[in-house]
């Protein structure tokens, strides 16, 4: 794979990370409940704090995707560290699905006065997207593990 392709993907990952981080900082100030609150009260809301905690696996997954691209640049794509990186990406996606499910349960049953249909559908779509990412990384993890096994067998053969 050319260095320009991985460079482009690294830039895309960085832009996604910057965009999501900017959204995490900006969105609580525009949210309906926080319209008349000061900055300290906005960011001490338990649901906003939960969103910040739940976003941690997202950034961990982006970091591991960036790390995988570095392994590809170094021609170490079919190595055990790349397989472990894919495993970490899969676990990050699965933990995001768990965080989304907990948030959906809270919104659906405990947030009274609001219409939960919009956030519920958004959560379902995001969970499905992260499910696709987890499935894809799982398939790549098995593929890369098979390649590592074949490579180690060939290295042992004289």
C-alpha positions in Angstrom: 0.0 0.0 0.0 1.3 3.4 -0.9 2.4 5.8 1.8 0.0 8.4 0.3 -3.0 6.2 0.9 -2.1 5.6 4.5 -1.3 9.3 5.0 -4.7 10.2 3.6 -6.4 7.7 6.0 -4.4 9.1 8.9 -5.5 12.7 8.0 -9.1 11.5 7.9 -8.8 9.8 11.3 -7.3 13.0 12.7 -10.1 15.1 11.2 -12.8 12.8 12.6 -11.1 13.0 16.1 -11.0 16.8 15.9 -14.6 17.0 14.7 -15.9 14.7 17.4 -13.9 16.5 20.1 -15.2 19.9 19.0 -18.7 18.5 19.0 -18.3 17.1 22.5 -17.2 20.6 23.7 -19.7 22.6 21.7 -22.9 20.5 21.9 -23.6 20.7 25.6 -23.8 24.5 25.3 -26.5 24.3 22.7 -28.5 21.4 24.3 -32.1 22.3 25.4 -31.7 21.8 29.2 -28.5 23.9 29.3 -29.9 27.0 27.6 -29.9 29.1 30.7 -27.0 27.5 32.7 -23.5 28.7 33.3 -20.5 26.8 31.9 -19.8 24.9 35.2 -23.4 23.7 35.5 -23.5 22.6 31.9 -20.4 20.4 32.2 -21.4 18.9 35.6 -24.6 17.4 34.3 -24.5 13.6 34.9 -25.6 12.7 31.4 -23.0 15.0 29.8 -20.3 13.4 32.0 -21.6 10.0 30.9 -21.2 11.0 27.3 -17.6 12.1 27.9 -16.8 8.8 29.7 -18.6 6.9 26.9 -16.6 8.7 24.2 -13.3 7.3 25.6 -13.6 4.0 23.7 -14.3 5.9 20.5 -11.0 7.8 20.8 -9.2 4.6 21.8 -10.5 2.9 18.7 -9.3 5.9 16.5 -5.9 5.7 18.2 -5.7 2.0 17.4 -6.8 2.6 13.8 -4.0 5.2 13.5 -1.6 2.7 15.1 -2.6 0.0 12.6 -1.9 2.4 9.7 1.6 3.0 11.2 2.1 -0.8 11.2 1.1 -0.9 7.6 3.5 1.8 6.7 6.3 -0.1 8.4 5.4 -3.3 6.5 4.3 -5.0 9.8 0.7 -5.4 8.9 0.9 -9.2 9.2 2.4 -9.3 12.7 1.1 -10.2 16.1 1.0 -6.5 17.2 -1.3 -5.7 14.3 -3.6 -8.6 15.3 -3.6 -7.2 18.9 -4.4 -3.8 17.6 -7.4 -5.1 15.6 -8.6 -6.9 18.8 -8.4 -3.7 20.7 -10.4 -1.9 18.0 -13.0 -4.6 18.2 -13.3 -4.3 22.0 -13.5 -0.5 21.7 -16.4 -0.9 19.2 -18.2 -3.4 21.5 -17.8 -1.3 24.5 -19.2 1.7 22.6 -22.3 -0.4 21.8 -22.6 -1.2 25.5 -22.4 2.5 26.4 -25.0 3.4 23.8 -27.3 0.6 25.0 -27.1 2.0 28.6 -27.8 5.5 27.4 -30.8 4.3 25.4 -32.2 2.5 28.4 -31.8 5.7 30.5 -33.4 7.9 27.8 -36.2 5.4 27.1 -37.3 4.8 30.7 -36.0 7.5 32.9 -36.0 10.7 30.9 -39.6 11.9 31.4 -41.0 14.9 29.5 -39.0 14.4 26.4 -39.9 12.5 23.2 -37.4 9.6 23.2 -38.0 8.5 19.6 -35.3 10.7 18.0 -32.5 9.8 20.4 -33.5 6.2 20.4 -33.3 5.9 16.6 -30.0 7.8 16.6 -28.6 5.4 19.2 -29.8 2.3 17.2 -28.2 3.7 14.1 -24.9 4.4 15.9 -25.0 0.9 17.6 -25.5 -0.7 14.2 -22.6 1.3 12.7 -20.3 0.3 15.6 -21.5 -3.3 15.2 -20.4 -3.3 11.6 -17.0 -1.9 12.6 -16.7 -4.6 15.3 -17.6 -7.4 12.8 -15.2 -6.0 10.2 -12.3 -5.8 12.7 -13.1 -9.3 13.9 -12.9 -10.7 10.3 -9.7 -8.8 9.7 -8.3 -10.0 13.0 -8.9 -13.6 12.0 -7.5 -13.0 8.6 -4.4 -11.3 9.9 -4.0 -14.1 12.6 -4.1 -16.7 9.9 -1.5 -14.8 7.9 0.7 -14.5 11.0 0.4 -18.3 11.6 1.3 -19.1 8.0 4.2 -16.7 8.1 5.5 -18.2 11.3 5.2 -21.7 9.8 7.1 -20.6 6.8 9.8 -19.0 8.9 10.3 -22.3 10.8 10.7 -24.3 7.5 14.2 -24.5 6.3 
